[in-house]
Amino acid sequence: MRNSPLLLCGPTGENYLLDGDLTIKGVTKPVSLNLEFYGVSPGQGYGEVSGYEASVVLNRKDFGIDIDLPIETGGAVVGDKVTITLNIEALKQA
C-alpha cells in the first residue's frame, strides 16, 4: 500500500487515519484505514515498539476478485464485502 502521511484525527491523539492506494491483483484503489493506537512498549532490546490495529471493508469485486463458489443452500462461500484487518508493530528509529 502506497500511503500519504498519517493524519491525526482523534481528540486524544490515539486514533489515526491512513489514506493510501491499495493494489490487489493489479487493481489499485484509494482506501482509508482507521488505525487504533494500542500503546508503546520498551521492546526487546532494539528500541521502543508501538502497536496499532487497522481495518477496512472492501468490495472484493472492485479488485477483480469475482470468483463465486455457490453453496447448496444458496448464496456464495465468500461475500462481496471483505474485511481486511492489520495488526502492526512499528519500531522507533533513532
C-alpha positions as CSV (number, residue, x, y, z in Angstrom):
1,M,0.0,0.0,0.0
2,R,1.4,3.4,-1.0
3,N,0.5,6.0,1.5
4,S,0.4,9.6,2.4
5,P,1.4,10.8,5.9
6,L,-0.7,9.8,8.9
7,L,-3.4,12.2,9.8
8,L,-4.2,12.8,13.5
9,C,-8.0,12.5,13.8
10,G,-8.9,11.7,17.4
11,P,-9.4,14.2,20.2
12,T,-7.0,12.2,22.4
13,G,-4.4,11.7,19.7
14,E,-4.8,7.9,19.9
15,N,-6.6,7.3,16.6
16,Y,-5.1,7.9,13.2
17,L,-6.3,7.8,9.6
18,L,-4.1,6.5,6.9
19,D,-5.1,7.3,3.3
20,G,-3.3,5.5,0.5
21,D,-3.6,3.4,-2.6
22,L,-4.1,-0.4,-2.2
23,T,-3.3,-2.7,-5.0
24,I,-4.8,-6.2,-5.2
25,K,-4.4,-8.4,-8.3
26,G,-3.1,-5.4,-10.3
27,V,-6.1,-3.2,-9.5
28,T,-5.3,0.0,-7.5
29,K,-8.0,1.8,-5.5
30,P,-7.8,4.6,-2.9
31,V,-8.6,3.4,0.7
32,S,-8.7,5.0,4.2
33,L,-7.6,2.8,7.1
34,N,-8.6,3.7,10.6
35,L,-5.7,3.0,12.9
36,E,-6.2,2.4,16.6
37,F,-3.2,3.1,18.7
38,Y,-2.5,0.4,21.3
39,G,0.5,1.9,23.1
40,V,4.3,1.7,23.3
41,S,6.4,-0.9,24.9
42,P,10.2,-0.8,25.6
43,G,10.7,-3.6,23.0
44,Q,13.2,-6.4,23.3
45,G,16.5,-4.7,23.1
46,Y,16.0,-3.0,19.7
47,G,14.1,0.1,20.9
48,E,10.6,1.2,21.5
49,V,7.8,-0.5,19.7
50,S,4.3,0.9,19.1
51,G,1.3,-1.2,18.3
52,Y,-1.7,-0.4,16.1
53,E,-4.6,-2.2,14.5
54,A,-6.1,-1.1,11.2
55,S,-9.1,-2.3,9.3
56,V,-11.0,-1.5,6.2
57,V,-14.1,-3.1,4.5
58,L,-13.7,-3.6,0.7
59,N,-15.8,-5.0,-2.1
60,R,-13.7,-7.8,-3.5
61,K,-15.3,-7.4,-6.9
62,D,-13.8,-3.8,-7.1
63,F,-10.4,-5.5,-7.2
64,G,-11.2,-8.1,-9.8
65,I,-11.9,-10.9,-7.4
66,D,-15.1,-12.2,-8.9
67,I,-15.0,-16.0,-8.2
68,D,-18.3,-17.1,-6.8
69,L,-18.3,-20.6,-5.2
70,P,-22.0,-21.4,-4.7
71,I,-23.2,-23.4,-1.7
72,E,-26.0,-25.9,-1.8
73,T,-28.3,-23.9,0.4
74,G,-27.9,-20.7,-1.7
75,G,-25.5,-17.8,-1.6
76,A,-21.8,-17.9,-2.0
77,V,-18.8,-19.1,0.1
78,V,-17.4,-15.6,0.1
79,G,-19.5,-12.5,0.3
80,D,-18.8,-9.4,-1.8
81,K,-17.8,-7.3,1.3
82,V,-14.5,-8.4,2.8
83,T,-12.9,-7.0,6.0
84,I,-9.1,-6.7,6.0
85,T,-7.6,-6.3,9.4
86,L,-3.9,-5.5,10.1
87,N,-2.0,-5.8,13.3
88,I,1.0,-3.5,13.1
89,E,4.1,-3.1,15.2
90,A,6.4,-0.2,14.4
91,L,9.9,0.1,15.7
92,K,11.1,3.6,16.7
93,Q,14.2,4.5,14.7
94,A,16.9,6.8,16.1
